[in-house]
Amino acid sequence: MEPKRDLAIVLRAIPFEERHRIVSALTENSGLITALARNAVQSRRFGGALEPFSASEWHYTQRPGAELCSLSEAHIRRGYEGLRKDFEKLALASVFNELMLKMAPQGEPCPDLFRLHSNALAFLEESQKPGADLGLLNFYLAKLLQWNGHQPQLELCLVCGTGLDHLLENGSPETTLSCLPADAGWVCPGCRADQTRHVREQGGFQNSLLRVSPRAIRDFQWGLLLPIRKAAAIAQASKQEHQELFRFMEALFVFHVPGFDRQPLKGLRFIGVESNLQPTPTCQPQNLLPRA
């Protein structure tokens, strides 16, 4: 077994037996890995390097075909202690970790994901805003969709081709777009009545319709084009508008991203965000998203 080194951000750590820990981490060059840290409980051997969100240099080995690595050393680079001083920031950071546990590939290099995650944690820790920033969560989701190759094209109405810029310049503040997760797009108010009748009549998850403001869609596009810090600086949508955008983003992930399950993210309830998803029952779920 050849020793390996990699930068790692801890996503989850659980005790194992009496003295050990099993730690899942996002690494820069090996994606998602899970390691056994022997004698890590009630010991100063690893310092704070095994706490959630901690970024460290890991030294580990892995047998061919084994699911668990063996972690021998971890030298902390950044602890993100500031996240623990604000409960809502801590909860939002936990949501980021949940998403990485769902999305990150196992054993494959993913430097873009590693950079996204570390930048998001750093921005959240350094932010002067109290509490969780729902816009930041949506920017994070936009980057994940982009990385996965399932980013929607939201510049034009699916029916008439009206541009988003035109609606932003000429629409009233109450204007909303009818967003269709199945089509990864939206329909403008002028086309809404005739072109979305099938949504109301048929229903079902694949025909769900969600209302989102043009400002929130524009913020989503900034999230795709710009680093998270810059996107957050020019975001214009309100918190309520970003809550509506989150519903659309959540539906896009479930409908379009292979392997993304329909389990709601646990940390959402601590930041005041309601998921449209329900825990998956033993039978086949039906109509997980309510019709607007």
C-alpha positions as CSV (number, residue, x, y, z in Angstrom):
1,M,0.0,0.0,0.0
2,E,1.5,3.2,-1.1
3,P,1.0,6.2,1.3
4,K,-1.0,9.1,-0.2
5,R,-1.3,12.7,0.6
6,D,-4.2,15.0,-0.3
7,L,-6.0,18.1,0.8
8,A,-9.3,17.2,2.5
9,I,-12.4,18.9,3.9
10,V,-14.3,16.9,6.5
11,L,-17.9,16.4,5.5
12,R,-19.0,13.9,8.3
13,A,-17.3,12.2,11.3
14,I,-18.9,9.5,13.4
15,P,-17.5,7.5,16.4
16,F,-16.7,3.9,15.7
17,E,-16.5,1.4,18.5
18,E,-15.0,3.1,21.6
19,R,-11.9,4.9,20.4
20,H,-12.0,5.3,16.6
21,R,-13.8,7.6,14.1
22,I,-15.0,7.0,10.6
23,V,-14.5,10.2,8.6
24,S,-15.9,11.1,5.2
25,A,-14.1,13.9,3.4
26,L,-14.0,15.8,0.1
27,T,-10.4,15.6,-1.3
28,E,-8.9,17.6,-4.1
29,N,-7.4,14.7,-6.0
30,S,-9.5,11.6,-5.0
31,G,-13.0,13.0,-4.6
32,L,-15.1,11.6,-1.8
33,I,-13.2,9.2,0.5
34,T,-14.0,7.6,3.8
35,A,-11.3,6.8,6.3
36,L,-10.9,5.1,9.6
37,A,-9.0,7.2,12.1
38,R,-7.8,4.9,14.8
39,N,-7.7,6.1,18.4
40,A,-9.1,9.4,17.4
41,V,-11.8,9.7,20.0
42,Q,-10.8,11.5,23.2
43,S,-7.3,11.9,21.8
44,R,-5.2,14.9,20.7
45,R,-3.6,12.9,18.0
46,F,-5.4,14.6,15.2
47,G,-6.1,17.9,17.0
48,G,-9.2,19.5,15.4
49,A,-8.5,18.1,11.9
50,L,-11.4,15.6,12.1
51,E,-14.1,18.1,13.0
52,P,-16.7,18.8,10.3
53,F,-15.6,21.6,7.8
54,S,-11.9,21.3,8.9
55,A,-9.5,21.5,5.9
56,S,-6.4,19.5,6.4
57,E,-3.6,17.7,4.7
58,W,-4.3,14.0,5.0
59,H,-1.8,11.1,5.0
60,Y,-3.5,7.8,4.4
61,T,-3.3,4.4,2.8
62,Q,-5.9,2.3,1.1
63,R,-5.9,-1.4,0.2
64,P,-7.0,-2.3,-3.4
65,G,-10.7,-2.8,-3.4
66,A,-11.2,-1.6,0.2
67,E,-14.0,0.8,1.0
68,L,-12.2,2.4,4.0
69,C,-8.9,4.2,3.9
70,S,-6.6,4.2,6.9
71,L,-5.8,7.7,8.1
72,S,-2.4,8.0,9.8
73,E,-1.9,11.8,10.0
74,A,-4.0,15.0,9.4
75,H,-2.4,18.4,9.6
76,I,-5.0,21.1,9.8
77,R,-4.8,24.0,7.4
78,R,-8.0,25.9,8.2
79,G,-10.6,25.0,10.9
80,Y,-13.4,27.3,9.8
81,E,-14.1,28.0,13.5
82,G,-16.1,31.1,12.6
83,L,-18.9,28.9,11.3
84,R,-19.5,27.6,14.8
85,K,-20.2,31.0,16.2
86,D,-23.5,31.5,14.3
87,F,-26.0,28.6,14.4
88,E,-27.6,29.4,11.1
89,K,-24.2,29.7,9.3
90,L,-23.3,26.4,10.8
91,A,-26.6,24.9,9.5
92,L,-26.0,26.3,6.0
93,A,-22.5,24.9,6.0
94,S,-24.0,21.5,7.0
95,V,-26.3,21.7,4.0
96,F,-23.2,22.3,1.8
97,N,-21.7,19.2,3.3
98,E,-24.8,17.1,2.7
99,L,-24.8,18.2,-1.0
100,M,-21.2,17.1,-1.4
101,L,-21.9,13.7,0.2
102,K,-24.6,13.3,-2.5
103,M,-22.7,14.7,-5.5
104,A,-19.0,14.2,-5.1
105,P,-17.5,11.2,-7.1
106,Q,-15.7,8.6,-5.1
107,G,-12.0,8.1,-5.9
108,E,-11.9,10.5,-8.8
109,P,-10.2,13.9,-9.0
110,C,-12.6,16.8,-8.6
111,P,-10.6,20.0,-8.0
112,D,-13.5,22.2,-9.2
113,L,-15.8,20.8,-6.5
114,F,-13.1,21.1,-3.9
115,R,-12.5,24.7,-4.9
116,L,-16.3,25.4,-4.9
117,H,-16.7,23.9,-1.4
118,S,-13.8,25.6,0.2
119,N,-14.7,29.0,-1.3
120,A,-18.3,28.7,-0.2
121,L,-17.2,27.8,3.4
122,A,-14.7,30.7,3.4
123,F,-17.2,33.2,2.1
124,L,-19.9,32.1,4.6
125,E,-17.4,32.3,7.5
126,E,-16.2,35.8,6.5
127,S,-19.6,37.2,5.7
128,Q,-20.7,40.1,7.9
129,K,-24.4,39.2,7.4
130,P,-25.9,37.5,10.4
131,G,-27.5,34.1,9.9
132,A,-27.8,32.0,6.7
133,D,-27.7,33.6,3.2
134,L,-30.3,31.7,1.1
135,G,-28.8,33.4,-2.0
136,L,-25.5,31.8,-1.2
137,L,-27.2,28.4,-1.1
138,N,-28.7,29.0,-4.6
139,F,-25.4,30.1,-6.0
140,Y,-23.8,26.9,-4.6
141,L,-26.6,24.8,-6.2
142,A,-26.1,26.7,-9.5
143,K,-22.4,25.8,-9.5
144,L,-23.2,22.1,-8.8
145,L,-25.6,22.0,-11.7
146,Q,-23.0,23.6,-13.9
147,W,-20.3,21.1,-12.8
148,N,-22.7,18.2,-13.4
149,G,-23.5,19.4,-16.9
150,H,-27.2,20.0,-16.2
151,Q,-27.4,23.7,-16.0
152,P,-30.7,25.0,-17.5
153,Q,-30.8,27.7,-20.2
154,L,-33.0,30.4,-18.8
155,E,-32.5,33.4,-21.1
156,L,-35.7,33.0,-23.1
157,C,-39.4,31.9,-22.7
158,L,-39.8,28.3,-23.8
159,V,-42.8,29.3,-26.0
160,C,-42.5,32.8,-27.5
161,G,-38.8,33.4,-27.0
162,T,-39.3,36.6,-24.9
163,G,-36.0,37.5,-23.3
164,L,-35.4,37.7,-19.6
165,D,-33.8,41.2,-20.0
166,H,-37.1,42.4,-21.6
167,L,-39.1,41.2,-18.7
168,L,-36.7,42.8,-16.2
169,E,-36.9,46.1,-17.9
170,N,-40.6,46.2,-18.7
171,G,-42.3,43.9,-16.2
172,S,-43.9,44.9,-12.9
173,P,-42.4,44.0,-9.6
174,E,-45.1,41.4,-9.1
175,T,-44.2,39.6,-12.4
176,T,-43.5,35.9,-12.0
177,L,-42.4,33.2,-14.4
178,S,-43.9,29.7,-14.7
179,C,-40.9,27.5,-14.2
180,L,-41.1,23.9,-15.5
181,P,-38.6,21.5,-13.9
182,A,-39.2,18.8,-16.6
183,D,-38.3,21.3,-19.3
184,A,-35.6,23.1,-17.3
185,G,-37.1,26.4,-18.4
186,W,-39.8,29.0,-17.9
187,V,-42.9,30.4,-19.6
188,C,-43.6,34.1,-19.6
189,P,-46.9,35.6,-18.2
190,G,-48.2,36.1,-21.7
191,C,-47.9,32.5,-22.6
192,R,-48.8,31.0,-19.2
193,A,-52.5,30.5,-19.6
194,D,-52.5,28.4,-22.9
195,Q,-49.1,26.8,-22.8
196,T,-49.2,25.4,-19.2
197,R,-52.7,24.0,-19.2
198,H,-51.3,20.5,-19.3
199,V,-49.5,21.2,-16.0
200,R,-52.7,21.9,-14.2
201,E,-54.6,19.1,-15.8
202,Q,-52.1,16.2,-15.6
203,G,-50.1,17.1,-12.5
204,G,-47.4,14.7,-11.2
205,F,-43.8,15.5,-10.5
206,Q,-42.8,15.7,-14.1
207,N,-45.5,18.3,-14.8
208,S,-44.9,20.5,-11.7
209,L,-45.1,24.2,-12.2
210,L,-43.3,26.7,-9.9
211,R,-43.5,30.4,-9.8
212,V,-40.2,32.3,-9.7
213,S,-39.4,36.0,-10.2
214,P,-37.3,37.3,-13.1
215,R,-34.9,38.9,-10.5
216,A,-34.3,35.5,-8.9
217,I,-33.6,33.9,-12.3
218,R,-31.1,36.6,-13.1
219,D,-29.4,36.0,-9.8
220,F,-29.2,32.3,-10.7
221,Q,-27.5,33.2,-13.9
222,W,-25.0,35.4,-12.1
223,G,-24.3,32.4,-9.9
224,L,-23.4,30.4,-13.0
225,L,-21.1,33.1,-14.5
226,L,-19.4,34.6,-11.5
227,P,-17.5,33.4,-8.4
228,I,-19.7,33.1,-5.4
229,R,-18.4,36.3,-3.8
230,K,-19.0,38.4,-6.8
231,A,-22.5,36.9,-7.4
232,A,-23.5,37.6,-3.8
233,A,-22.3,41.2,-4.2
234,I,-24.6,42.0,-7.1
235,A,-27.6,39.8,-6.2
236,Q,-30.9,41.7,-6.3
237,A,-33.7,39.2,-5.4
238,S,-35.2,39.2,-2.0
239,K,-35.1,36.4,0.5
240,Q,-38.6,35.3,-0.4
241,E,-37.7,35.3,-4.1
242,H,-34.7,33.2,-3.3
243,Q,-36.9,30.8,-1.4
244,E,-39.0,30.4,-4.6
245,L,-35.9,29.9,-6.6
246,F,-34.7,27.2,-4.2
247,R,-37.8,25.2,-4.9
248,F,-37.1,25.3,-8.6
249,M,-33.5,24.4,-8.1
250,E,-34.4,21.5,-5.8
251,A,-36.8,20.1,-8.5
252,L,-34.1,20.5,-11.2
253,F,-31.7,18.3,-9.2
254,V,-34.2,15.6,-8.5
255,F,-35.5,15.5,-12.1
256,H,-32.3,15.9,-14.1
257,V,-29.3,14.8,-12.0
258,P,-28.8,11.1,-12.1
259,G,-28.6,9.4,-8.7
260,F,-29.8,12.5,-6.8
261,D,-32.3,11.0,-4.4
262,R,-35.5,12.6,-3.1
263,Q,-34.5,12.8,0.5
264,P,-34.8,16.4,1.8
265,L,-31.6,18.0,3.1
266,K,-31.7,17.8,6.8
267,G,-30.0,21.1,7.5
268,L,-32.7,23.1,5.8
269,R,-35.1,23.1,8.7
270,F,-32.5,25.0,10.8
271,I,-32.3,27.9,8.3
272,G,-36.1,28.4,7.8
273,V,-36.2,26.8,4.3
274,E,-38.9,24.3,3.6
275,S,-38.2,21.4,1.2
276,N,-40.9,20.2,-1.2
277,L,-39.4,16.7,-0.9
278,Q,-40.5,14.1,1.5
279,P,-38.5,11.1,2.9
280,T,-38.8,8.3,0.4
281,P,-41.3,5.7,1.6
282,T,-41.0,2.0,0.9
283,C,-43.5,2.3,-2.0
284,Q,-43.1,4.4,-5.1
285,P,-43.5,8.1,-4.2
286,Q,-46.1,10.1,-6.1
287,N,-46.4,13.9,-6.8
288,L,-43.6,15.0,-4.5
289,L,-43.9,18.6,-5.6
290,P,-47.3,20.3,-5.2
291,R,-48.7,22.1,-8.2
292,A,-48.7,25.9,-8.1
